[in-house]
Amino acid sequence: MRLFMFTSQAKEDLHAFAGDESGSKLPAKYGPWGLTGTLSSREAPPHKFSRRAIEQAISTEGFQLWRMKAKG
């Protein structure tokens, strides 16, 4: 499964993985969403996230959200 990475333009610390390039299942309340990257089926997700957990969330919910901690 290819993974598509997005950043919320409403909340800059909020990010998401989705299963489609348009992010059609991402929550609208945090949109608009900007595509920031793509991972092939063999690439590891950033920050040592579990690819299995991300793919499972996409299969059941349509997306997987994550936040970046504030620097400092």
C-alpha positions as a Markdown table, in Angstrom:
| # | Residue | x | y | z |
|---|---|---|---|---|
| 1 | Met | 0.0 | 0.0 | 0.0 |
| 2 | Arg | 1.3 | 3.5 | -0.9 |
| 3 | Leu | 0.9 | 6.0 | 1.9 |
| 4 | Phe | 0.3 | 9.6 | 1.3 |
| 5 | Met | 1.3 | 12.2 | 3.9 |
| 6 | Phe | -0.6 | 15.4 | 4.6 |
| 7 | Thr | -0.4 | 18.5 | 6.8 |
| 8 | Ser | -3.4 | 20.3 | 8.1 |
| 9 | Gln | -3.5 | 23.9 | 7.0 |
| 10 | Ala | -5.9 | 24.7 | 9.9 |
| 11 | Lys | -3.6 | 23.2 | 12.6 |
| 12 | Glu | 0.1 | 23.2 | 11.6 |
| 13 | Asp | 1.2 | 20.6 | 14.1 |
| 14 | Leu | -1.4 | 18.1 | 12.8 |
| 15 | His | -0.4 | 15.6 | 10.1 |
| 16 | Ala | -2.0 | 12.6 | 8.6 |
| 17 | Phe | -1.5 | 9.5 | 6.5 |
| 18 | Ala | -4.1 | 8.5 | 3.9 |
| 19 | Gly | -4.5 | 5.8 | 1.3 |
| 20 | Asp | -5.3 | 8.1 | -1.6 |
| 21 | Glu | -3.5 | 11.1 | -3.1 |
| 22 | Ser | -6.5 | 13.4 | -2.7 |
| 23 | Gly | -6.9 | 12.6 | 1.0 |
| 24 | Ser | -10.6 | 12.2 | 0.4 |
| 25 | Lys | -11.3 | 10.6 | 3.8 |
| 26 | Leu | -9.3 | 13.1 | 5.9 |
| 27 | Pro | -11.5 | 15.0 | 8.5 |
| 28 | Ala | -12.8 | 18.2 | 6.9 |
| 29 | Lys | -12.8 | 20.0 | 10.2 |
| 30 | Tyr | -9.0 | 20.1 | 10.1 |
| 31 | Gly | -8.8 | 21.0 | 6.4 |
| 32 | Pro | -7.7 | 22.1 | 4.0 |
| 33 | Trp | -5.1 | 19.4 | 3.8 |
| 34 | Gly | -1.8 | 19.7 | 1.8 |
| 35 | Leu | 0.0 | 16.8 | 0.4 |
| 36 | Thr | 3.5 | 16.7 | 1.7 |
| 37 | Gly | 4.9 | 13.3 | 0.5 |
| 38 | Thr | 4.4 | 9.8 | -0.6 |
| 39 | Leu | 5.8 | 6.5 | 0.7 |
| 40 | Ser | 6.1 | 3.5 | -1.5 |
| 41 | Ser | 5.0 | 0.1 | -0.2 |
| 42 | Arg | 8.6 | -0.6 | 0.8 |
| 43 | Glu | 9.5 | 2.7 | 2.5 |
| 44 | Ala | 9.4 | 3.1 | 6.3 |
| 45 | Pro | 7.2 | 5.9 | 7.7 |
| 46 | Pro | 9.0 | 8.8 | 9.5 |
| 47 | His | 9.6 | 9.0 | 13.2 |
| 48 | Lys | 9.7 | 5.2 | 13.5 |
| 49 | Phe | 5.9 | 4.9 | 13.2 |
| 50 | Ser | 4.5 | 1.4 | 12.8 |
| 51 | Arg | 3.6 | 0.9 | 9.1 |
| 52 | Arg | 1.3 | -1.9 | 10.2 |
| 53 | Ala | -0.6 | 0.3 | 12.6 |
| 54 | Ile | -0.9 | 3.1 | 9.9 |
| 55 | Glu | -2.2 | 0.7 | 7.3 |
| 56 | Gln | -4.7 | -0.8 | 9.8 |
| 57 | Ala | -6.0 | 2.6 | 10.7 |
| 58 | Ile | -6.4 | 3.5 | 7.0 |
| 59 | Ser | -8.3 | 0.3 | 6.4 |
| 60 | Thr | -10.7 | 0.9 | 9.2 |
| 61 | Glu | -10.9 | 4.7 | 9.5 |
| 62 | Gly | -9.6 | 5.9 | 6.1 |
| 63 | Phe | -6.7 | 7.8 | 7.7 |
| 64 | Gln | -4.2 | 8.0 | 10.6 |
| 65 | Leu | -3.6 | 11.4 | 12.3 |
| 66 | Trp | -0.5 | 12.4 | 14.2 |
| 67 | Arg | 1.0 | 15.5 | 15.8 |
| 68 | Met | 4.4 | 16.9 | 16.0 |
| 69 | Lys | 5.6 | 17.9 | 19.5 |
| 70 | Ala | 6.4 | 21.6 | 20.0 |
| 71 | Lys | 10.2 | 22.2 | 19.8 |
| 72 | Gly | 11.8 | 23.5 | 22.9 |
